[in-house]
Amino acid sequence: MTGRPDDGSDPLSELADSPAGALARRLVAIDTTRIVLAITAVALLIRFVGLGTRPMHYDESRVAYWILHYVDTGSFTYRHGIHGPFIQHVNHWLFPLLGPSDFTARLPVAVVGGLLPAVALLFREHLKRSELIALALFLSFNSLLVYYSRFMRSDILLAGFMFLAFGLLVRFYDTRDVRYLYGLAVFAAFGFATKENALVYALTWVGATGLLADQALFRPRKSRTGIDVLQAKYASLRGRWRDVLPHYVGHVVGAIVVFLLVLVFMYADRGAGIAGIRAPPASPEEGAVGFWEALASPVGFPGYAYDTLAASFDEALQWGGRGAGGDSDFFSTYAENIGTDLNVLATNAPVLLVFAVLGFVWERYGRANARNLVMFAGYWGFVSVLGYPLADDIGSAHWLHVHILVPLSIPAAVAGTRPPPPPSPSSSCSRASRSGRPRSATATSTLPHRRTSWSSSPSPRPRCAPRRWPSTVSRAPPTAPTSSSTPTPSTRVRGRSWTGRTNRNTPSRSGRPVRRERGTTRYPCPGISTLPARTWPARPTPATSVYLHEDRVDEVPGWETAGDDPSR
């Protein structure tokens, strides 16, 4: 992923130089990792306090019931109505250890939701310091993310695992360290073992990658056409192909094997399988070959793994047909669902949503080179806004909004840390010049041509004085060059340097007088101190007054542009 943070100064660093004082300087001195980890610790605390005090929601209680059944009977099988097996396996180990309770049931979700802000550190090569901190803050304190981090559903687990897998993929791209590749395989497998809409994540990633590729080929940064980009990329890869393949192919195959092993472990039946779920439940001894028995048989394990994954995939596809996509009245159901989703997002995450739109627009149209990470996350999040109403089978599945807010937090962090642009001095001066009066100051008329002079009242000093451009210049008489003589100072004529002496009150093209002093240049903005002008030797020509026409501008020596041409 190409693209780097802005080269401009960080808002936190600018704050340290401001009169805010010692607190700002201490904040800047703290390492970014420590700040993000401190935010993560606060996020964990928020999710743990009073975790077991709220009564269980119906959707929590039915999953907890089957976890208790798994603990009591030792039988488990995957069913799409209870969703992925990850939370059932984890709580199957926690209930005997900590005792079954509301706190214990919600503990895995709270841990993953509280640690989610730390994932921001994986994007440190692509986001500025302030953007990393803002991303961690959005992931820590958004009300929807906090609420469903204290709710025993698998949505926070899925969002956290897939966001972490995406961050590890970015780190692998940045460092080419194969350890990140294996971490990606493990956490992506956890995500696919958590809930069925992990398939939606895969589809949105493919779509976002396609949009980035189209953007890179449609507007190449360093080539004439997209075909030239592809040819250059192919030529560079062909030269390194023999060096890259032996190093990475083995690790890629190993990561795929790890991914499949984790999936088989999670989805494999335990005990009597489906027979242990039905009433009356069968004893665990009546079940088929279990995971550990199959793993001990190298010959039969591939067939066992294939059967397990195929059956689980067929079961997961049934979940996709329960939403708006499987409804006979598709359009009305979809319109109702997306209206409800937008209303919930606008009510519970208005700042994140608005900042995400602003950050995406700024990154797309306000930068010379948009960062692929921000664009990818924006595509991922906005497509999720349009896609998840299809998966809402009950019309009020607000936990699905978690999968929208997590990716949108990246462009939101970009907008949340971008200061407003400072007013342009040139534009302020232009407006003041066109209006004929100074901005934010008291002026009184002293000359017939509406010339203004600043009053002595204690009003604030104006930002810019009216811009006036001289049109005539008086050349100095010839002087004999001597060793002790000094060159004649130059002055500004229509924003450029010229040798000679300017009349004290020269009528400008607009009819307003302009006052110039010999050897100095008065700039349009009084905030800029008066500087000595660049000097040139005087021409040995008779003293005369000439009008500088546009066709004679290039004949003047030392002609340097110092501002905008007022004739434009």
N, C-alpha and C positions, 0 to 999 in steps of 0.2 A: 504494500500500500504506500503510494507516494504521498507527498504532502507533509509539511512540517508546520509547527506553530508559527504564528506571526513573529517577525524579527523585531517588532516594536516592543516598547517597554511594557512590563507587566503591571496591571493596575495595583497589585500589592506593593511592588517596588516603588511606584509613584506615590503611593500612600505613605511609604516610609520617609520620603523626602518632603512631605507636606508638614504643615504645623501640627498635625495630629499628634506627633511626638513619640515618646518612648514606646508606647504600646504598639504602634504600627511597626516600629523598627524591630521590636522583639518578635512580632508575628512573622516578619519577613525572614528573620534569622533562623526560625525554626525550620527544620527539614520538612519537605512536603510529605514524605512517608509518615513522619510522626503526626502531622496534622490529620492525614487521612485515617491513620490508625486510632487517633483520639476520637474522631467522628464515628468510627466504627464501634468503639467501646460505648459511646453514648447511645448509638443505635441498638446495641445489644441490651443495654440497661432498660431502654424504653420498652423493648419487646418482652423482657423478663418480668418486669414489675406487674404484679397482679395477673399473671398469665392464666392462672386457674380459677379466678373468681367469677368470670362470666359463665353462665350456663351454656351447655353445648347446643349448637345449632343442629337442626335435623340432619343436615348433610354430614356434619362431623360425627354425630352419634351412630349413624348406620355404618360408617367405615370403622369406627371404634368397636362396634359390635362384632364385625367379622374378624377384626384383629384378636379380640378376646376368644372367638371361636377357634382361630388358628392356634392360640396359646393353649387352649384346653384340649383340642383334638389332635393337633399336629398335622392337620390336613390343610392344604392350600392349593388353589388354582386361580389363574388369572381370569377375571371377568371385566368387561369394559364398563359396566355400571359402577363398579367400585374403583375403577381407574387403575393406574399402574401399581405394580407390586412393591415399589421402593418403600413407601411409608409403612406398608404392612410388615415387611421384613424388619425394618428398623425398630418399629414399636413392638414387634414380636420378641425382640431381644431386650428392649427397655422395660417392658411391663414386668417381667419377673425380677429385674434388677432394681427398679425404683418403685414398683407398685403401680397398678393401673389407676390413673387419675386424669383429670382434665389437664393438669399441668404437664404430666408426662406425655400425654397424647399430643400436645401442641409443641412440645420441646424441640423436636427436629425441625419443624417449620420455623420456629422462632430463631434457632441458631443460624439456619441458612439465610433467612431474611435479615438478621442482624449483621452477618458477615458480608452481605452483598455490596456495601459501599467500598470494601477493600478491593474489589475487582477493578476499581478505577485506576489503580496503580499499574495495571497491565497496559494501559494506553499512554504511558508517560512519554513515549517517543513521538506521539502525534498530537497531544494536547498540552497546552501551557499549564503552568503551575496553578494559576487561578481557576482554569477550566477543570482541572482534576479535582480541586477542592469543591467547586460548585457541583460537579457530578456526584461526588460522595454525599454532599448535602441533600441533593434531590433524592438519591436512593435511600437516604436515612430517614427523612422526615416527611415525605409525601404521605398524606393521610390514608390513601388507598393501600399503599405498600405497607404501612405500619399495621393497618387493620388486618389485612390478610396474612401478615407475618405472625399474627396471634390467632390464627384460625387454622384448624387442622384440615386443610385441603392441599392438594398437590400442586397448585398453580405457582405459589412462590418457590417451591422446590424446582419446578420445571424452569421458571424464568431465571432463577439463580444459577442452575447448572448450565443452561444453554448460554447465558451471558458470560459465565466463566469460561466455557468452552470456546466461545468466540474470542474472548480476550487472550486465551492461550494460543489460538490460531494467529492472532495479530503478533504476539510475542515470537512465535516461531518464524513468522515472516521477517520480523526485525532482526532476529539473532541467528536464525538457522540452527538453533539448538534443538536436537531431537528429543530432549526431555519434555519440552512443551508439546511435542507431537503425541507422546504417550499420555500426557496429562489430558490433552484434548480428547483422545480416544476414551479414557475412563469417564470423564465428566459428561461427554456426549452420550455415552451409554447410560449413565445415571439419568440423564434427561429423558431418553427414550424409554427408560424403565419407570418413569414417574407419571406420565400422562400421555394420552394418545395424540394430543396436538403438538407433540414434538415433530411430527411430520409437517405441520404447518411452518415450524421454524425452518426446516430444511428447504421447503418450497420458497419461503420469503428470502432466504439467503441466496438461493439460485437466481431468483428474480432480481434482487439487488445487485448481484454480480453482473448480470446481463445489462442492467441499466448503467453501471459504471463502465463496462466495456464499450457500450454504445457512446457514452459521453467521451471516453478517451479516443475513440476512432472518429467520432463526428467532429470534434474540435481538438486535433492533435496539438500538443504543446511544443514539440520540437521537430515536427515533420509537416510536409505539405498536405498529405492525405492519410486516411486511415490505412490504406493498402501499404503505404510506405512504413507505417508503424509496425504492421504485421510482418512485413518482409525483414525489417531490422531486428525485430524480436526473434524471428526464426533463425536469422543468421547468427545472432549472439548465442542462442541456445544450441545450435548445431555445433558450434565450436567448443562448447563446454559439455556436450552431451555425454561423452565418454568419462568425464571426470565426475559428473553429477550422479549419473545412474547408479554406479556401484555403491555410492555412499548413502543415498536416500531410499532407493527402492527396497532394500531389506528392512529399513525402519518403517517405511509406509506399510509394508505387508505385516510387520509385527504389530503396528498400531491397529490395523484392521482386525487382526486375530484377537487382540486384547478387547476391542470393542465388542466383537461377537461373543467372546467368553463371558463378559459381564452381562450381556443381554440374556444369554442362555441361563446363567446362574439365577438371574432375577425372575425370569418367566417360567422356569421349570416347575412342575408340580411338586408338591411336598405331601408326604403321607399318602392318603388314598385319593388325592386329587379331587375331581368333581364328585366322586362317590362319597367323599368325606364332607362335602358341602350340603348335599341333599339330605332330607329328613326321611328316615333316621340316618345319621351319618355312619359311614362304614369306618372300621378301624384302620389305622394307618398301615397295618400289615397287609391289607387287601389291595393296596395300591400297586401300580406298575413300578418299573425300575426307576429309582430316584436319581437325582443329579449326581450325587457322590458315587453311587454304584456305576452309573454310566461313565463318569470320568475315569473310573478305575479300569475301564475296558477301552483301550485305544482303538480297537477295531470297530466297536459299535457306537462310539461317541459321536462321530460325524453324522450318522443317521439320526441319532437321538437329538442332536442339536438342530438339525434341519427340521425334524417334525415339530419340535418345540417352537421354533421361530415361525414356521409356517402357520401353525395353529394360532399363535398369538397375533400374527399379522391379520389373519382373517377376523379374529375377534375385535381387533382395534378398528378395522374398517367399519364395523357396525356402529361404532360411536359417531363416525362422520355422517351417517345417514339419519341421525336423530335431530339435527339442527334445522335451520331454515332451508338448507339445501335439500332435505328430504321431505319438505312440506309440499302438499299439493298446490296451495296458494302461495307460491314462492315469493312473488314481488311484494305482496302486502305484508307478509311475515318479515321479509328482509327490511322493508322500509320502517316497520314498527321497531324492529330490533336495533337498527342503526340510529334511529331517533332517540331511543332509550339510552344507548351507549354514549352518544354525544352529550346528552343531558347530564348523565352521571359524571362524565369527564369534565364538563364545564363547571359542575358544582363542586367536585372534590379535588380536581387538579387543574384549576384555571391558570395558575402561574406557569406550571410546567408545560401545559399545552400551548399557551401563547408564546412562551419563550422558545419552545421547540420549533414553531412556525417561523418566528423571527430569526432564530439561529440558522435554520435551513436556508431561508431566503438570503440571509447575509452571506453564508458560505457559498451558495450557488452563484449569486450575482454580485457580491460585494468584494470578492477576492480575485486576484489575478489567477491563482492556482488553488482551486478548491481542494480541501483535504478529503481523500477517499474515505477515511474513517467516518467523518461527519456525514458525508453524503450517503454512505452505506447505511448508517444507523437511521438517517432520515427516511430513506426508501423503505427500510425494514419496518419502521414504526408506522408510517402513513399507509402502507399496504395492509398492515395489521388492523388499522382502523376500519378499512373497507372489508377485510376478510373475516374477522371474528364474529360479526353478526350472523354469518352463515352457520357457525358452530354453536350458537346459543339455542339450546333445545327447550329452555323453559321461559325464555323471554326476560329473565331478570338475573342472569348469571353474571353479576358484576365482578366476580373474581377473574373473569376473562380480561378485564381491563388492565390487569397486572402485566400481561404480555404486550400491551400497547405502550405503557408508561416507561418500562425499563429501557427499551431502545431509544425512545424519544428523549430520555434524560441526557443523551450525549449532545444533540443539537441545542437542547435547552441550556446546557452548561455553557455552550459557546455564546449564546445571546445574553445569559445572565452575568457574564463577566466582561462584556464589551462596553466600555464607557461611551457616553454620547459624544459624537464628534465635536471638537472645539470649533467655535465660529471662525471662519476664514477671514484674516485681516484684509485681504484684497477685496472680498465680496462686501465686507462692512464699509470699506472706504469707497467702493463703487456706489453703494446705496447712498452714502452720505454726500458724495459728489453730485449724484443725480438729483438729490433732493435740494441741494443748495444750502443746507444747514448742517451743522455738526450733530452727531448722534450723542445722546445722553449728556448734553451740556447746554448751558445758557449762552446764547450768542446775541450780539447787538450789531446793528448795521452801522457802519462808519464810512462807507464809500458809496458813490452812486451806483456802481456796478454790483450791488448786493454783496460786496466783500464783507466778510464777517470777522469779528475779533472777539476773543474770549473775554467774558466779563470776569471781574475779580470776586464774584460771589463764591462761597465755599462749596459749590457744586462739585461733584466728582470730575476728575480729569477725563476728557473724551477719549474714546478708544482711537478714533481716526479723525483727521482733519479733512476737509474737502480736497479732492484731488484736482489739481489745476496743472495744465501743461503749457509751457511757454512756446510761442511760435516764431519769435524773432530773436536774433542774437547780434551783438555788435562785436566785430572783430577788432582786436587790439592793433595799434600801429606797429610797423616793423621796428624791431630793435636789433642793434648790432650784437651778435653773440660775443660774450666775454666769458672769461673763466670764472668770474665771481657772480655772474648773473644767474638767477634762478628761473626755472621754466615757469611759464605763465600757467596759473591753475586753470583747471577746466571746470565746467559747470554742467548741469543736467539740462538737456534740451529734449523735451518729449521723451523722457526716460532714458536718454543716451548721453554719452560723454562727448564734450566738444570743448575746444580750446577758445578762450576769449572771455570777454566781460559781458555779463548780462545786464540789461537795463534794470533799474530798480523796480519800476512798475511797468511791466510789459503786458499789453493786452493779449489775452489768450484767444483761441479760436471761439470759445463760448462767450467772449465779451467780458470775462472776469479778469481783473488784474492779478498778476502773479509777482511776488517779490522774491528776488534771488540775491544772494550775497556772493561776492567774488571769492573764489577759492573754496567754497563750501557747497554742499548739496543738501537741500532740505527735502527729506523724504515725505511721502504722503502721510504716513502714520507718525505722530509725534512720539509714540512709544519707542521708536528706533532713534537712537542718539545720532546727532549730526556728525557725519564723518567727513574727513578731508577727501576731496574728489581726486580722481586719477588725473595726473598732469601730462600734458603734451607740449612740445615746443610750438611757439606761435608761428604762423605763416608770415613771411615778409610781404604782406599785401596791404594796400591802403586801408585805413579804418573806414569801414562802411557798414551799413545795416542791411542784411539780406534776409529774405524770407526763405525758409527751408521747405521747398516743395517735396512731394513724395518721390519725384523722379531724380532729385539731387541728393537724396539721403545717402546713397552708397558712395558718393564722392568724398564724404567727410572722413578724415582719418580718425582712427580710434573709436569707431562707431560700435558701441556695445549695448546690447539689450539689457535693460534694467527693470522692465515691467511690461505690462500690457499696453498695446497701442490704443490710445483713446479714440482714434478714428475708426476702429472696428466696431 
